[in-house]
């Protein structure tokens, strides 16, 4: 694995073939100093990448108390990168947390500029590789999913769509620069972030980075329907093992808003996940990573 150090800030560059210091197929750790703090991310460039054709970029964000390395191992996006040819990045949050809406811990309590950090990650990757400006995506689990939701609100100028796993929007005010596609994937048996919610307005309901309550998954879908100006026509699709999808296809800018509900699904919806009470025994009824690319990021 290569190790690359970058210093300072950056603005998002236009898509173009890389001229110098270009990434080639392989795995990298990139470190940047932001606000006096070292920030790092793991990068995977698939073997199919030649640099002459612009490819999609994915940011895949870990959950609270977890790491970029674990997200890389369990989310399935590493395998999808090799299969579909996009460049994947797994950023690391400060104190294993992200400053999302109402969650979590150190990053939230100290107001770490994680939107700025992730914007810099995108800019850095555009400077080091031939990235398709129209296909930059963000996904994440739990607190990482919450951060994906925040990026949808505050970075829609550089992000095309997001997929949040096990975390709703959880914010009272979201004004993206332009319409953006958002899908949440949530389990009805989630004991960490309750599917039906556990809070009353105002949101976010948090004290010192600890979420006291969260918005429900259906309420989050309704919020995004309003934000993106979708029609009332909800398309329902039955998925394996009692899971289901509800999607709005007629929205401003032609974007799509969705909620995938996994019947009896736990908080961590990755098959084989080990950690925080998970033994690796859970098998998801659908492949999360593949579903996201086939139904959310299929743009």
N, C-alpha and C positions, 0 to 999 in steps of 0.2 A: 504493500500500500504506500503510495507516494504521500509526502507531507509538504504542503505549500503554505506559506505565510503571506497574508495580505494585511496592509495597514491602512487605516483611515476610512473615509466614507465614500459613497459614490452615488451617482444618479443612474437611473435605468437607461441603458443604451439601446439603440435600434438594432434589430436583428441583422446580422451580416456575418459572412464567413470570418472566422478568427484569423488575425494576421500574425500575432506574436504570442508566445507563452501559451500556446493552445493545448487544450486537453485532448488526450488520445484515449482509446479504450483502456479501462482499468479502474482502480479504486484509489481514492484520494481522501486526505484529511486537510481541510482548508481552515486556517485560523485568521481572524480579523480582530483588531482592537477597536471597540466601539464604546464611546463614553468612558474610556479608561478600563474597560473590562474585556478580557479575551473571550471571543466567541468562536465556536468551531462548528463545522458540519462535515459529515461524511458524504462523499460524492461517488456515484457509480456511473461510468460511461460504458454503455454496452459494446460488445465486440462488433456490432453492425455499424457503429458510428464511424463515418469517414470524413466528416467535416465539410463536405461539399453540398450537403442538403440540410436545410433547417429542420430540427427535430423538436418535439415537445419537451417541456421541462416540468418536473414534478417535485414539489416540496412535501415531504411526509413527516409529520410532527408527532413526537412521542407524547405519552400521557404523563401526568403528575407522578413523581417518584420514579419514573422510568427513564430510559436513556435512548439516545439516537441509535446506538448499536442494537438495543433490543427491538426497537421499532423496525430497523432494517431486517432483523432476523425473523420477526413474526408477522409483519403486515402483509407480506406477499408481494410487495411492490418491487423488490429486487428481481424476483422471477419475471414479473410483468415487464420490467425494463429490458431484460434480455429478450423477451418474447416480442415486444412491440417497438423497441428501438428508441425509447425516450431516455433522457438523462434524469437520474433520480438523485435527490439530495435529502439527507436526514440531518437537519440542524439540531443543535443541543441547546436546551433552555437553561437559563441561570438557575442554580440550585434545583435542578430537575423539575422546573416549573415554567409556565408561560403566563404573561400578563394579558389574559383574555378578559372577557366581560364577566366579572364576578368570580374568577378562578385563575390562578391558584397560588397560595402560599407566598414565598419570597418575591417572585416576579410581580405578582399582583400587588402585594402590600407596598413594595418599593417603587412601583410604577416603571418597571424596566421597559425601555422602548423596543419591544419585540416587533412591532410593525416596521420600525426603521431597520432593525436587524434583518428581517426577512426581505425587505425591499433591497437591502444591500446584497443579500445572497443572490437574489434574482439578477441584479446589476452585474455582480461578479461573474455569474455563470454566462451572462450574455457577452461579457468581455473575453471569456475563455473558450467559448464554444458557439457553434452556429445554432442559436435557439430561435424557434418559431415564436414571434411576438404574440401571435393569436392563439397560442396553445400553451400557456403557462397555467399550471393547476396547483392547488393546495389541498391536501388531505391530512387527517390526523385522528388520533384516538383520544377520547376523554378530554383532558386539558389541551391536548394537541388539536382535537376537533373543535374545541372552543376557540382556539387561536385561528383555526381555519375560518371559522365564522367571523371573527374580527377582521381578518384579511379581506373577506368578502365585503364588509362594510367600508373599510378604510384603504383598500388597495385594489379596487376594481379597475383602476386605470392600467394596471399591469397584470392582473390575474383574470383569466377567462371564466373559471368555474371552480367551485370547491365542493368537497365531500367530507362531511363531518361524521365521525363514528362515535356515537354515544355522548353527544353534547349538543344542546339546542343553541339558538341565537343568544338568548338570555340577556337581551339589552332592550331598553325602552326607545332608543333613538338610533337608527341606522340609516345613513344617507350615502349609499355608494355613488361614486362618480358617474357610473353608468350601470344599466341593468346587468346582473351577474347571475349565473346559474348556481343554485345551492341545493344540495341533497343531504339529508341526514339519514343515517342508518342507526336504528335504536332497537334495543331489546325490551320486551315487556316485563321481564324479570330482573331488570337492572336495579340492584340494591344501592348503587353509588349515586347515580344520576337518574332519579325516578322518571320512568317513561311518561307518567301523567303529571309530572311536576310536583314541587313541594314548596312553593313560595306564593306569596301574594304580592301585588305591586307595592312599591316600585321595584323594578329590577335595575341593575343586578343586586341581589340580596346577599351581601357579604360583609364581613368584619375582619380587617387585618389579613386579607387574602384567603380567609376561610369561608366557603360558600355556605350560607345558612339555609338556602333554598334555591331552586332552579325552575326555570320555565319548563313546561311540558313539551314533549316532542310535537304534538298536534298544534299547540299554541305557537310554537316556533314556525311550523309550516304556514300557519295562518298569517303570521307576521311577515314572512317572506312573500307570500301571495300579495299582501298589501304593498310592500316595498317595491316589488317588481311589476305591480299593476297587472296581475294575472286575471283572466276571466274566471267565472265560477265553475267552468267545466273541469271536473276532477276525473282523471282517468285512473281506474283501479285495475291492478294486475295481481293475480294470485301467483305466489311463488312456492317453491318446495317447502314441505314440512310446516304448513300453516303460516308461513311468512307471506307478506303482501307489500305491494308498492302503491302509493297514491301520488300522482304527478299532475302538475299543471303545465300544459304545453303552450298555451296561448298567453304569453306574457310580453311585456315591453322588451324591445330589442331582440325578440325571438328566443329568449332564454327559457330554460326549463327549471321548475322548482319541484322538489320531491321529498317524500318521506318513505323510507323502507322500514317496515316493522317486522322484527323477528320475534315470532311467538315464543315466549319462554326464554328468550335470549338473555344472557347475562350482560354485565357491563363490558367486559373485554370480549369482543366478538371475533377474535382471530382464532382459527383452528390451531390447536397444539400449543397455545400460549402457556408459558410457565412463569410464575411470579405472582406475588401479592394474593396468595390464596388459590391460585390456579395451578393445577398439577399437569396440565397438558392434555387432559382427557377430553376437553370440549372440542367438538367438531361442528363447525357452522354449517347450516343447511345450504348456504350458497357461499361460493368463494368471494369474499369481500373485495379483494383487489381486482379480480377479473370483472366482477359486476360493475365496479366503479368505472373501469375503462370501457366496458361495453355499453353502459347505460347513462353515465354522467359525463365522462370526458371524451365521448365519441363524437367530437366536434371537428 
